[in-house]
């Protein structure tokens, strides 16, 4: 065998090895695929998704669908082959890993964060819907998550409103952090909480951790509502991106008639307590999912409009929803006339 032939064989072997490694080794990307859509006005296992206690409700045949996207998990290994396959599929997308997941977090921490965002999103959606109905709501600080096997487990609950800590009124989540971290070792923290219509005191002894004394709760902005409203979504769905659709479905449930006139309306977007709509991820995949569910109108956050252009929406109209109020007006106009002029995402911006 000549040197030239041997060198050629080695080069081929090396090239084959490089291609094999490229196909097998994980790359710093995640993929998006169209997920499920959920009619928030429907029932789940015989129970209404939107539960109301203390106010009259109006059920109808319309559909207001939240949309989701399947995202490869933090621990998944995405090879070059998988990246190329997703990239060549018009309904999927490839995005950098660090644009989706925070460096240094675990899968469990991702799930906790997602659950916290869902609780916060639901409460903001209720506040936005009630304010649209001119119902007064009061801002409070509430428990968004309770960690299992931590001191607060079994003593505090999600949506407990923190009135005071160690006798001092709470104005923000920072007040709670300072009170817990300032508690002498071995001493208890006394929380005064409002749970439903009852106010009670709860004493908890913080646990010493690498980050200082902790009781195992995450707190954030919440609201005191004049009657009970809840959104019962499966635990497998998390994040804040369904806020707008929650608010529209709650509004529809609390008002006579069908907001959508029996039609299917879908969409996405975060929401704050004042009704402002914020951006989300995977807009193109959510549009595909909504189209496949039979939706004829889709709500798009304004900051996602550019990415929504060119999505496979078929004849489903895309509406730019800057606020919940804007989304409501667009749906009402569309119900009266499906050809009505609506805020649109058909041009840049």
SERO-4910 file (N, C-alpha, C, O; in steps of 0.05 Angstrom, whole numbers):
BEGIN
 pado doro    nc1    nc2    nc3   cac1   cac2   cac3    cc1    cc2    cc3    oc1    oc2    oc3
  Unk    A     17    -24      0      0      0      0     18     25      0     35     27     17
  Unk    A     13     43    -18     29     67    -20     22     86      2      1     84     15
  Unk    A     41    105      7     35    126     27     11    142     20     -5    150     37
  Unk    A      8    148     -6    -15    165    -15    -41    150     -9    -60    162      0
  Unk    A    -42    124    -15    -66    108    -10    -72    107     20    -95    110     28
  Unk    A    -51    103     37    -55    101     66    -65    128     77    -83    129     94
  Unk    A    -53    150     67    -62    176     76    -91    181     68   -107    193     83
  Unk    A    -99    172     44   -127    175     36   -146    160     53   -167    170     61
  Unk    A   -138    135     60   -156    119     77   -159    131    105   -180    132    117
  Unk    A   -136    142    115   -137    155    142   -155    180    141   -170    185    159
  Unk    A   -152    195    119   -168    219    116   -198    212    115   -214    226    127
  Unk    A   -205    192    100   -233    183     98   -243    174    126   -266    181    133
  Unk    A   -226    159    140   -235    150    167   -239    174    186   -258    175    201
  Unk    A   -220    193    185   -223    217    202   -248    233    194   -263    242    212
  Unk    A   -253    235    168   -276    250    159   -302    237    168   -321    249    177
  Unk    A   -302    210    166   -325    195    175   -329    198    205   -352    201    214
  Unk    A   -307    198    220   -309    201    249   -320    229    256   -336    231    275
  Unk    A   -311    249    242   -320    276    247   -350    279    241   -365    291    257
  Unk    A   -359    267    219   -388    268    212   -404    252    233   -426    261    241
  Unk    A   -394    230    242   -408    214    262   -410    229    288   -431    229    301
  Unk    A   -388    242    296   -389    258    320   -409    281    318   -423    287    337
  Unk    A   -409    294    295   -428    317    291   -457    308    292   -474    323    302
  Unk    A   -462    283    283   -489    273    284   -498    264    311   -522    264    317
  Unk    A   -479    256    328   -485    244    354   -482    263    377   -498    263    395
  Unk    A   -461    279    377   -455    296    400   -476    318    403   -487    328    383
  Unk    A   -484    325    428   -505    345    432   -495    373    425   -472    380    428
  Unk    A   -514    388    414   -509    416    406   -525    435    424   -545    427    435
  Unk    A   -516    460    428   -529    479    446   -554    491    434   -556    516    431
  Unk    A   -573    475    427   -598    484    415   -621    469    428   -618    448    439
  Unk    A   -645    481    426   -670    468    432   -688    471    408   -685    488    392
  Unk    A   -708    453    407   -727    455    385   -755    461    395   -763    453    417
  Unk    A   -770    476    379   -798    482    384   -815    467    364   -809    465    340
  Unk    A   -837    455    374   -857    442    357   -885    451    366   -889    457    389
  Unk    A   -905    451    348   -932    458    356   -942    440    378   -939    415    377
  Unk    A   -953    451    399   -963    436    422   -993    433    421  -1006    438    400
  Unk    A  -1005    426    443  -1034    424    445  -1047    451    448  -1034    470    456
  Unk    A  -1072    453    442  -1088    476    449  -1110    467    469  -1119    445    468
  Unk    A  -1117    485    487  -1137    479    507  -1159    500    507  -1153    524    510
  Unk    A  -1184    491    504  -1207    509    506  -1211    515    535  -1221    498    551
  Unk    A  -1204    540    543  -1206    547    572  -1235    549    581  -1240    549    605
  Unk    A  -1254    551    563  -1282    552    570  -1295    524    574  -1318    522    581
  Unk    A  -1279    503    568  -1290    476    569  -1288    463    596  -1279    476    616
  Unk    A  -1296    438    598  -1293    422    622  -1269    404    619  -1261    396    597
  Unk    A  -1257    397    641  -1235    377    642  -1243    356    663  -1244    362    687
  Unk    A  -1248    332    653  -1257    310    670  -1282    317    686  -1284    312    710
  Unk    A  -1301    329    672  -1326    335    684  -1327    361    701  -1348    367    713
  Unk    A  -1305    375    702  -1304    399    718  -1296    423    701  -1277    422    685
  Unk    A  -1311    445    704  -1304    469    688  -1276    478    695  -1267    479    718
  Unk    A  -1261    486    673  -1234    495    678  -1234    522    693  -1218    526    711
  Unk    A  -1253    539    686  -1256    564    701  -1277    560    722  -1301    556    716
  Unk    A  -1269    562    747  -1286    559    770  -1292    586    783  -1273    602    788
  Unk    A  -1317    592    788  -1325    617    801  -1343    612    824  -1362    596    822
  Unk    A  -1338    624    846  -1354    622    870  -1361    650    881  -1342    664    889
  Unk    A  -1386    657    882  -1394    683    892  -1403    702    871  -1407    726    877
  Unk    A  -1405    693    846  -1413    710    824  -1427    693    803  -1420    670    799
  Unk    A  -1448    704    791  -1462    689    770  -1444    684    746  -1428    701    738
  Unk    A  -1447    660    735  -1432    653    711  -1450    648    687  -1474    642    690
  Unk    A  -1439    650    663  -1454    646    639  -1437    628    621  -1417    636    610
  Unk    A  -1446    603    618  -1432    584    601  -1443    584    573  -1467    587    569
  Unk    A  -1426    581    553  -1435    581    525  -1420    561    508  -1403    547    518
  Unk    A  -1426    561    482  -1414    541    464  -1389    552    450  -1377    537    434
  Unk    A  -1381    576    455  -1357    586    442  -1331    573    453  -1332    560    474
  Unk    A  -1309    577    440  -1284    567    448  -1263    589    449  -1259    603    430
  Unk    A  -1249    591    471  -1226    609    474  -1202    591    481  -1200    580    503
  Unk    A  -1184    587    461  -1163    567    464  -1136    580    470  -1126    597    456
  Unk    A  -1124    570    492  -1096    576    497  -1079    557    480  -1087    535    474
  Unk    A  -1056    566    473  -1038    550    455  -1012    544    470  -1003    559    487
  Unk    A  -1000    522    463   -975    514    475   -955    506    454   -961    503    430
  Unk    A   -930    503    462   -909    494    445   -893    473    459   -887    475    483
  Unk    A   -886    452    445   -868    431    456   -839    440    453   -830    447    432
  Unk    A   -825    441    476   -797    450    477   -781    427    487   -787    415    508
  Unk    A   -759    421    474   -741    400    484   -730    408    511   -723    431    515
  Unk    A   -729    389    530   -722    395    557   -692    401    560   -676    395    542
  Unk    A   -685    413    582   -658    421    588   -638    398    585   -616    401    574
  Unk    A   -646    374    594   -628    352    595   -627    336    569   -612    316    566
  Unk    A   -644    343    549   -644    329    524   -619    335    508   -608    357    509
  Unk    A   -608    315    494   -585    318    476   -594    321    448   -605    303    436
  Unk    A   -590    345    437   -599    351    410   -575    348    391   -556    364    392
  Unk    A   -576    329    374   -554    323    355   -558    340    330   -579    352    325
  Unk    A   -537    341    313   -538    355    288   -560    344    270   -574    360    257
  Unk    A   -564    318    271   -585    306    255   -612    316    263   -629    323    246
  Unk    A   -617    318    290   -643    328    300   -646    357    294   -669    366    288
  Unk    A   -625    373    296   -626    401    289   -633    405    260   -651    421    254
  Unk    A   -620    390    242   -626    392    214   -655    384    207   -668    396    191
  Unk    A   -664    363    220   -691    353    215   -712    374    224   -731    378    210
  Unk    A   -707    387    247   -725    408    256   -724    432    238   -744    445    232
  Unk    A   -699    439    230   -695    463    213   -709    460    186   -719    480    175
  Unk    A   -710    436    176   -723    431    149   -753    428    151   -766    426    130
  Unk    A   -764    427    175   -793    425    179   -805    452    183   -798    466    202
  Unk    A   -823    460    165   -834    487    166   -850    493    192   -854    516    199
  Unk    A   -858    472    206   -874    476    230   -858    476    255   -869    480    277
  Unk    A   -832    471    253   -814    471    276   -794    493    275   -791    507    255
  Unk    A   -780    497    297   -759    518    298   -736    508    315   -739    492    333
  Unk    A   -713    519    310   -688    514    325   -679    540    337   -676    560    323
  Unk    A   -675    541    364   -667    565    377   -643    559    396   -641    536    405
  Unk    A   -627    579    402   -604    574    420   -613    565    447   -633    575    458
  Unk    A   -598    547    459   -605    536    486   -607    558    506   -626    559    522
  Unk    A   -588    577    506   -587    598    527   -609    619    524   -612    636    542
  Unk    A   -624    618    502   -646    637    499   -672    626    512   -692    639    515
  Unk    A   -670    600    520   -693    586    533   -688    579    562   -705    583    579
  Unk    A   -664    569    567   -658    560    594   -635    576    607   -616    584    594
  Unk    A   -639    582    632   -618    596    647   -595    578    654   -599    555    661
  Unk    A   -571    588    651   -547    572    658   -546    566    687   -551    583    704
  Unk    A   -540    541    694   -537    533    721   -562    522    735   -560    512    757
  Unk    A   -585    525    722   -609    515    735   -612    485    728   -600    475    710
  Unk    A   -629    471    744   -635    443    740   -663    441    727   -678    460    726
  Unk    A   -669    417    719   -696    411    708   -717    417    729   -739    428    723
  Unk    A   -712    409    754   -731    414    776   -735    444    780   -758    453    785
  Unk    A   -714    459    778   -716    488    782   -731    500    759   -747    520    762
  Unk    A   -728    490    735   -743    499    711   -773    495    716   -789    513    711
  Unk    A   -780    471    726   -808    465    731   -820    482    753   -843    490    751
  Unk    A   -804    487    774   -814    505    795   -819    533    785   -840    545    790
  Unk    A   -800    543    769   -803    570    757   -828    571    739   -843    591    740
  Unk    A   -832    550    724   -855    549    706   -881    549    721   -900    563    714
  Unk    A   -882    534    743   -906    533    760   -912    560    773   -935    568    775
  Unk    A   -891    573    782   -894    600    794   -905    619    773   -923    635    780
  Unk    A   -894    618    749   -904    636    728   -933    631    721   -948    649    716
  Unk    A   -942    605    723   -970    599    717   -988    611    738  -1009    622    731
  Unk    A   -981    608    764   -997    619    785   -999    650    782  -1021    661    784
  Unk    A   -976    663    778   -976    692    775   -992    700    751  -1007    720    752
  Unk    A   -990    685    729  -1004    691    704  -1035    690    708  -1049    707    699
  Unk    A  -1044    669    722  -1072    665    727  -1083    688    744  -1105    699    738
  Unk    A  -1069    696    765  -1078    717    782  -1079    744    767  -1098    759    771
  Unk    A  -1059    749    751  -1059    774    735  -1082    774    715  -1094    795    710
  Unk    A  -1088    751    704  -1110    748    685  -1137    754    698  -1154    767    687
  Unk    A  -1140    743    722  -1165    748    737  -1168    778    743  -1189    790    740
  Unk    A  -1146    791    752  -1146    819    758  -1153    836    733  -1169    854    735
  Unk    A  -1141    829    710  -1146    843    686  -1175    841    677  -1188    860    669
  Unk    A  -1186    816    679  -1214    812    671  -1233    827    690  -1252    840    680
  Unk    A  -1228    826    716  -1246    840    734  -1244    870    731  -1264    884    733
  Unk    A  -1220    880    726  -1218    909    722  -1232    918    696  -1243    940    695
  Unk    A  -1231    900    676  -1246    906    651  -1276    908    657  -1291    922    644
  Unk    A  -1285    893    677  -1313    893    686  -1319    914    707  -1340    915    719
  Unk    A  -1299    931    712  -1301    953    732  -1305    943    760  -1317    956    777
  Unk    A  -1293    919    766  -1294    907    793  -1268    914    807  -1246    911    795
  Unk    A  -1269    924    831  -1245    933    845  -1229    909    855  -1240    890    867
  Unk    A  -1203    909    850  -1185    889    861  -1162    904    876  -1155    926    868
  Unk    A  -1151    891    896  -1130    903    913  -1105    887    910  -1105    862    912
  Unk    A  -1082    900    906  -1057    887    903  -1047    877    931  -1049    892    951
  Unk    A  -1036    853    932  -1025    842    957   -999    827    950   -992    825    926
  Unk    A   -986    816    970   -963    798    966   -972    770    974   -983    766    996
  Unk    A   -968    751    956   -978    724    962   -957    703    957   -936    708    945
  Unk    A   -963    679    966   -945    656    963   -950    644    935   -973    637    929
  Unk    A   -929    642    919   -932    631    892   -922    602    891   -930    587    872
  Unk    A   -906    594    910   -895    566    910   -886    559    938   -875    576    952
  Unk    A   -890    534    945   -880    523    970   -864    498    964   -874    479    952
  Unk    A   -839    499    972   -820    476    966   -826    453    985   -829    456   1009
  Unk    A   -827    429    974   -831    405    990   -806    401   1008   -784    407   1000
  Unk    A   -811    389   1031   -789    382   1050   -774    407   1061   -752    404   1070
  Unk    A   -787    430   1059   -776    454   1071   -794    462   1094   -817    452   1096
  Unk    A   -785    480   1112   -801    486   1136   -830    495   1131   -847    490   1147
  Unk    A   -834    509   1109   -861    520   1103   -880    499   1092   -904    503   1091
  Unk    A   -869    476   1084   -885    454   1072   -906    445   1093   -899    436   1115
  Unk    A   -932    446   1085   -954    438   1102   -964    460   1121   -984    457   1134
  Unk    A   -949    483   1121   -958    505   1138   -968    529   1122   -988    542   1129
  Unk    A   -955    535   1100   -964    555   1082   -973    543   1056   -964    521   1049
  Unk    A   -992    556   1042  -1002    545   1017  -1000    566    995   -999    590   1000
  Unk    A   -999    556    970  -1000    574    947  -1025    591    948  -1047    582    953
  Unk    A  -1020    617    944  -1040    638    944  -1048    648    972  -1066    664    975
  Unk    A  -1034    638    993  -1036    652   1019  -1027    680   1015  -1005    685   1004
  Unk    A  -1042    699   1026  -1034    727   1025  -1018    734   1051  -1028    729   1073
  Unk    A   -994    744   1047   -977    751   1070   -984    779   1080   -978    798   1066
  Unk    A   -997    780   1103  -1005    806   1115   -982    819   1130   -977    843   1126
  Unk    A   -968    804   1146   -946    814   1162   -926    792   1168   -933    768   1168
  Unk    A   -902    800   1175   -881    781   1184   -869    792   1209   -859    814   1209
  Unk    A   -870    776   1230   -860    785   1257   -872    811   1265   -859    828   1278
  Unk    A   -898    814   1259   -913    837   1268   -910    862   1250   -923    882   1255
  Unk    A   -893    861   1229   -890    884   1212   -905    879   1186   -903    858   1173
  Unk    A   -920    899   1177   -936    897   1153   -918    892   1129   -896    903   1127
  Unk    A   -928    876   1110   -913    870   1086   -923    887   1063   -947    887   1056
  Unk    A   -905    901   1050   -912    917   1027   -901    905   1001   -911    912    979
  Unk    A   -881    888   1003   -870    875    979   -856    849    987   -851    844   1010
  Unk    A   -850    832    967   -836    807    973   -809    811    986   -800    794   1002
  Unk    A   -796    834    981   -770    839    994   -773    841   1024   -754    833   1038
  Unk    A   -796    850   1034   -800    852   1063   -798    824   1076   -788    821   1098
  Unk    A   -809    804   1061   -809    777   1072   -781    765   1072   -773    753   1092
  Unk    A   -766    770   1051   -739    759   1049   -722    771   1071   -707    757   1084
  Unk    A   -724    797   1075   -708    811   1096   -715    800   1124   -698    796   1141
  Unk    A   -741    796   1128   -750    786   1155   -739    758   1160   -730    752   1183
  Unk    A   -741    740   1140   -731    713   1144   -701    712   1148   -691    699   1166
  Unk    A   -687    727   1131   -657    726   1132   -647    740   1158   -625    735   1167
  Unk    A   -663    758   1169   -655    772   1193   -663    758   1219   -659    768   1241
  Unk    A   -676    735   1217   -684    720   1240   -660    706   1253   -646    691   1240
  Unk    A   -656    710   1279   -633    696   1293   -635    666   1291   -657    655   1290
  Unk    A   -612    653   1290   -611    624   1287   -627    610   1310   -624    617   1333
  Unk    A   -644    591   1302   -660    576   1322   -686    589   1329   -703    577   1343
  Unk    A   -691    614   1319   -716    628   1325   -736    623   1303   -729    615   1281
  Unk    A   -762    628   1309   -783    625   1289   -791    651   1277   -788    673   1289
  Unk    A   -801    649   1252   -813    672   1239   -844    669   1241   -855    648   1235
  Unk    A   -857    691   1249   -886    690   1251   -899    704   1227   -896    728   1224
  Unk    A   -913    688   1211   -927    699   1188   -957    703   1195   -969    685   1207
  Unk    A   -968    726   1189   -997    730   1190  -1007    728   1161   -999    745   1144
  Unk    A  -1024    709   1156  -1032    704   1128  -1063    705   1127  -1077    698   1146
  Unk    A  -1072    712   1103  -1101    711   1098  -1105    688   1078  -1094    689   1056
  Unk    A  -1121    669   1086  -1127    645   1069  -1157    644   1066  -1171    639   1086
  Unk    A  -1166    648   1042  -1195    650   1037  -1205    674   1054  -1196    696   1050
  Unk    A  -1224    669   1072  -1235    691   1088  -1224    691   1116  -1233    707   1132
  Unk    A  -1205    674   1122  -1195    672   1149  -1166    684   1150  -1151    682   1132
  Unk    A  -1160    697   1173  -1133    707   1178  -1122    691   1201  -1134    687   1222
  Unk    A  -1097    681   1197  -1085    664   1218  -1056    670   1220  -1044    681   1202
  Unk    A  -1044    662   1243  -1015    664   1247  -1002    637   1244  -1012    617   1254
  Unk    A   -979    637   1230   -964    613   1226   -935    617   1234   -922    636   1224
  Unk    A   -925    601   1252   -897    603   1261   -880    583   1247   -887    559   1247
  Unk    A   -858    591   1235   -841    574   1220   -811    579   1227   -803    602   1228
  Unk    A   -797    558   1233   -768    560   1239   -752    557   1213   -753    536   1201
  Unk    A   -738    578   1204   -723    577   1179   -701    555   1180   -691    548   1201
  Unk    A   -695    545   1157   -674    525   1154   -649    538   1143   -650    555   1126
  Unk    A   -626    531   1155   -601    543   1146   -592    530   1120   -591    506   1118
  Unk    A   -587    547   1100   -578    537   1073   -553    552   1065   -544    571   1078
  Unk    A   -542    544   1042   -518    558   1032   -524    587   1025   -506    604   1026
  Unk    A   -550    593   1020   -558    620   1013   -570    635   1037   -582    656   1033
  Unk    A   -566    624   1060   -577    637   1084   -602    623   1094   -610    603   1082
  Unk    A   -615    634   1115   -639    622   1125   -662    623   1105   -667    643   1092
  Unk    A   -676    600   1102   -698    598   1083   -721    583   1096   -717    565   1113
  Unk    A   -746    590   1088   -769    574   1097   -780    558   1074   -797    540   1078
  Unk    A   -772    564   1049   -780    548   1026   -805    558   1012   -821    542   1003
  Unk    A   -807    584   1009   -830    595    994   -819    615    974   -798    627    977
  Unk    A   -835    619    952   -830    640    933   -855    658    934   -877    648    931
  Unk    A   -851    684    938   -873    702    940   -871    722    917   -850    726    905
  Unk    A   -894    735    911   -895    755    890   -921    770    890   -937    766    909
  Unk    A   -925    787    871   -949    803    870   -974    786    866   -974    767    851
  Unk    A   -995    792    881  -1020    778    879  -1043    798    882  -1038    823    882
  Unk    A  -1067    788    885  -1090    806    886  -1111    795    905  -1114    771    908
  Unk    A  -1125    813    918  -1148    806    935  -1173    811    919  -1180    834    913
  Unk    A  -1187    789    913  -1211    791    896  -1236    790    913  -1237    778    934
  Unk    A  -1258    804    904  -1283    804    919  -1298    778    918  -1316    773    934
  Unk    A  -1291    760    900  -1302    733    898  -1281    715    886  -1262    724    875
  Unk    A  -1286    689    889  -1266    669    881  -1268    662    851  -1289    656    841
  Unk    A  -1245    664    838  -1242    655    810  -1217    638    809  -1196    647    819
  Unk    A  -1218    615    796  -1194    599    792  -1194    587    764  -1215    583    752
  Unk    A  -1170    581    755  -1166    568    728  -1152    542    733  -1129    541    741
  Unk    A  -1166    520    727  -1155    493    733  -1143    481    708  -1156    467    693
  Unk    A  -1117    486    705  -1102    476    682  -1084    453    691  -1073    455    713
  Unk    A  -1081    432    675  -1063    410    682  -1036    420    691  -1025    439    680
  Unk    A  -1024    407    711   -997    414    721   -976    412    699   -955    425    702
  Unk    A   -981    396    679   -961    393    658   -957    418    641   -938    420    626
  Unk    A   -976    436    643   -975    461    628   -966    483    647   -979    488    667
  Unk    A   -944    497    640   -934    518    658   -928    543    642   -933    544    618
  Unk    A   -916    562    656   -908    587    643   -929    608    643   -952    603    651
  Unk    A   -922    632    634   -941    655    635   -955    662    609   -971    680    609
  Unk    A   -950    646    588   -958    656    561   -988    654    555   -997    664    535
  Unk    A  -1004    641    573  -1033    638    568  -1049    660    582  -1073    660    582
  Unk    A  -1035    680    594  -1049    700    610  -1071    715    595  -1093    718    606
  Unk    A  -1066    724    571  -1086    738    555  -1111    721    551  -1133    730    555
  Unk    A  -1107    695    543  -1130    678    537  -1145    671    563  -1170    668    562
  Unk    A  -1131    669    585  -1145    665    611  -1163    689    617  -1186    685    624
  Unk    A  -1153    713    613  -1169    737    619  -1193    739    602  -1215    746    611
  Unk    A  -1191    732    576  -1214    733    558  -1234    712    565  -1258    717    565
  Unk    A  -1225    688    573  -1244    667    581  -1258    674    607  -1282    668    610
  Unk    A  -1244    686    625  -1256    694    651  -1277    715    646  -1299    714    657
  Unk    A  -1271    735    629  -1290    756    622  -1315    743    609  -1337    751    616
  Unk    A  -1311    725    591  -1333    712    577  -1351    697    597  -1375    697    595
  Unk    A  -1338    683    616  -1353    667    636  -1370    685    654  -1391    677    664
  Unk    A  -1361    710    659  -1374    727    678  -1394    746    664  -1407    763    677
  Unk    A  -1397    744    638  -1415    762    623  -1435    745    606  -1428    723    597
  Unk    A  -1460    755    602  -1480    741    587  -1472    737    558  -1457    754    547
  Unk    A  -1481    715    546  -1476    710    518  -1448    700    512  -1431    698    530
  Unk    A  -1444    693    487  -1418    682    478  -1401    704    467  -1408    717    447
  Unk    A  -1378    709    479  -1359    730    469  -1352    724    440  -1348    743    424
  Unk    A  -1348    699    433  -1339    691    406  -1362    684    387  -1358    676    364
  Unk    A  -1387    686    397  -1411    679    381  -1409    650    372  -1417    644    350
  Unk    A  -1399    633    390  -1398    604    384  -1374    596    367  -1371    572    361
  Unk    A  -1358    615    359  -1334    609    342  -1310    602    360  -1311    603    384
  Unk    A  -1288    594    346  -1264    587    360  -1244    610    357  -1236    617    334
  Unk    A  -1235    621    379  -1215    641    379  -1191    631    396  -1195    620    418
  Unk    A  -1167    635    385  -1143    625    399  -1124    648    402  -1128    670    391
  Unk    A  -1102    643    416  -1082    664    418  -1061    658    440  -1060    636    451
  Unk    A  -1045    678    446  -1024    675    465  -1016    702    475  -1024    723    464
  Unk    A  -1000    703    496   -990    729    506   -991    729    537  -1011    721    549
  Unk    A   -970    739    549   -971    744    578   -989    768    583   -997    782    565
  Unk    A   -996    771    609  -1013    794    616  -1006    803    644   -998    787    661
  Unk    A  -1008    829    648  -1005    839    675  -1032    847    686  -1053    846    672
  Unk    A  -1033    855    712  -1058    861    725  -1074    884    713  -1098    887    718
  Unk    A  -1060    901    697  -1073    924    684  -1083    917    656  -1095    933    643
  Unk    A  -1077    892    647  -1087    883    621  -1067    887    598  -1075    882    575
  Unk    A  -1042    894    604  -1022    897    582  -1012    870    574  -1006    853    591
  Unk    A  -1010    866    547  -1002    840    536   -972    840    530   -962    859    518
  Unk    A   -958    819    538   -929    817    534   -921    794    515   -938    777    509
  Unk    A   -896    794    507   -887    775    487   -883    747    499   -882    743    523
  Unk    A   -881    727    480   -878    699    488   -859    686    468   -849    699    450
  Unk    A   -853    660    472   -836    645    453   -852    626    436   -875    619    444
  Unk    A   -841    618    414   -854    598    397   -880    607    383   -898    591    380
  Unk    A   -881    632    376   -906    643    364   -914    628    339   -938    623    335
  Unk    A   -895    622    321   -902    609    296   -913    581    301   -932    572    287
  Unk    A   -902    567    320   -912    540    326   -940    541    339   -956    524    334
  Unk    A   -945    562    355   -971    565    367   -992    572    347  -1015    564    349
  Unk    A   -985    587    327  -1003    594    305  -1011    569    290  -1034    565    283
  Unk    A   -991    552    284   -997    526    271  -1017    510    287  -1036    499    277
  Unk    A  -1011    507    313  -1028    491    331  -1057    502    331  -1076    487    330
  Unk    A  -1059    529    332  -1086    541    332  -1101    537    306  -1125    531    306
  Unk    A  -1087    539    284  -1099    534    258  -1110    506    256  -1132    501    246
  Unk    A  -1094    487    266  -1102    459    265  -1126    453    283  -1141    434    279
  Unk    A  -1130    470    304  -1152    466    322  -1178    477    311  -1199    474    323
  Unk    A  -1177    491    288  -1201    503    276  -1206    531    283  -1227    542    277
  Unk    A  -1187    545    297  -1190    573    304  -1191    590    279  -1178    585    259
  Unk    A  -1207    611    281  -1210    630    258  -1198    657    264  -1194    673    246
  Unk    A  -1191    661    289  -1180    687    298  -1158    680    318  -1161    663    335
  Unk    A  -1135    694    316  -1112    689    334  -1101    715    344  -1095    733    329
  Unk    A  -1099    716    371  -1088    740    384  -1057    739    386  -1046    719    396
  Unk    A  -1044    759    376  -1015    760    375  -1005    783    392  -1014    806    388
  Unk    A   -986    779    411   -974    801    426   -960    820    406   -948    810    387
  Unk    A   -960    846    410   -948    864    391   -919    859    386   -909    862    364
  Unk    A   -904    851    407   -875    847    404   -869    821    388   -846    816    381
  Unk    A   -889    805    383   -886    780    368   -896    782    339   -895    763    324
  Unk    A   -905    806    332   -918    810    306   -899    803    283   -906    790    264
  Unk    A   -874    813    285   -855    808    263   -851    778    258   -849    769    236
  Unk    A   -848    763    280   -844    734    278   -870    720    269   -868    698    256
  Unk    A   -893    732    274   -918    719    266   -922    721    236   -936    705    224
  Unk    A   -911    742    224   -913    746    195   -899    722    181   -876    716    187
  Unk    A   -913    710    163   -901    687    149   -907    660    162   -901    639    151
  Unk    A   -920    661    185   -928    636    198   -950    623    181   -964    636    166
  Unk    A   -953    596    185   -973    581    169  -1000    584    182  -1010    565    194
  Unk    A  -1012    607    178  -1038    613    191  -1062    606    173  -1085    607    182
  Unk    A  -1057    599    147  -1079    593    129  -1098    617    127  -1089    639    123
  Unk    A  -1124    612    131  -1144    634    130  -1151    644    158  -1170    660    161
  Unk    A  -1136    636    178  -1140    646    205  -1128    674    207  -1105    678    201
  Unk    A  -1145    693    216  -1136    721    218  -1118    725    243  -1124    714    264
  Unk    A  -1097    740    239  -1079    747    261  -1085    775    271  -1085    794    255
  Unk    A  -1090    778    296  -1097    804    308  -1076    813    328  -1068    798    346
  Unk    A  -1066    837    324  -1047    848    343  -1062    857    368  -1078    875    367
  Unk    A  -1056    844    391  -1070    850    416  -1050    864    435  -1034    850    448
  Unk    A  -1052    890    437  -1034    905    455  -1043    903    484  -1027    902    502
  Unk    A  -1069    902    488  -1081    900    514  -1104    881    513  -1114    874    492
  Unk    A  -1113    872    536  -1137    855    537  -1161    871    526  -1178    859    511
  Unk    A  -1163    896    532  -1185    913    522  -1185    913    492  -1206    911    479
  Unk    A  -1161    916    480  -1159    916    450  -1168    889    439  -1182    888    419
  Unk    A  -1160    867    453  -1168    840    443  -1198    837    445  -1210    826    426
  Unk    A  -1210    846    467  -1239    844    469  -1253    859    447  -1272    848    434
  Unk    A  -1245    883    442  -1257    900    421  -1254    887    393  -1272    887    377
  Unk    A  -1231    874    388  -1226    862    363  -1245    838    359  -1256    834    338
  Unk    A  -1248    822    380  -1265    798    378  -1294    807    374  -1308    796    357
  Unk    A  -1303    828    388  -1330    837    385  -1335    848    357  -1357    844    345
  Unk    A  -1315    862    346  -1318    873    319  -1319    850    299  -1335    851    280
  Unk    A  -1302    830    303  -1301    807    285  -1327    791    286  -1336    781    265
  Unk    A  -1339    788    309  -1364    773    312  -1386    787    295  -1402    773    283
  Unk    A  -1386    813    296  -1407    828    280  -1402    826    250  -1420    825    234
  Unk    A  -1376    826    243  -1369    826    214  -1341    812    212  -1321    824    219
  Unk    A  -1341    788    201  -1315    774    198  -1295    787    180  -1272    781    180
  Unk    A  -1305    807    164  -1287    822    146  -1280    849    158  -1269    866    144
  Unk    A  -1287    854    183  -1283    880    196  -1253    886    196  -1236    867    198
  Unk    A  -1246    911    196  -1218    920    198  -1209    916    227  -1222    926    245
  Unk    A  -1187    902    231  -1178    896    258  -1148    903    260  -1134    904    240
  Unk    A  -1138    908    284  -1109    912    288  -1095    887    277  -1102    865    284
  Unk    A  -1075    891    260  -1065    868    245  -1035    865    247  -1020    884    253
  Unk    A  -1026    841    241   -997    835    240   -989    829    211   -969    815    207
  Unk    A  -1003    839    192   -996    833    164   -974    852    154   -964    848    132
  Unk    A   -967    872    169   -945    890    162   -926    892    185   -934    888    208
  Unk    A   -901    897    179   -880    898    200   -888    919    221   -897    941    215
  Unk    A   -882    911    247   -888    929    270   -915    924    281   -924    937    299
***
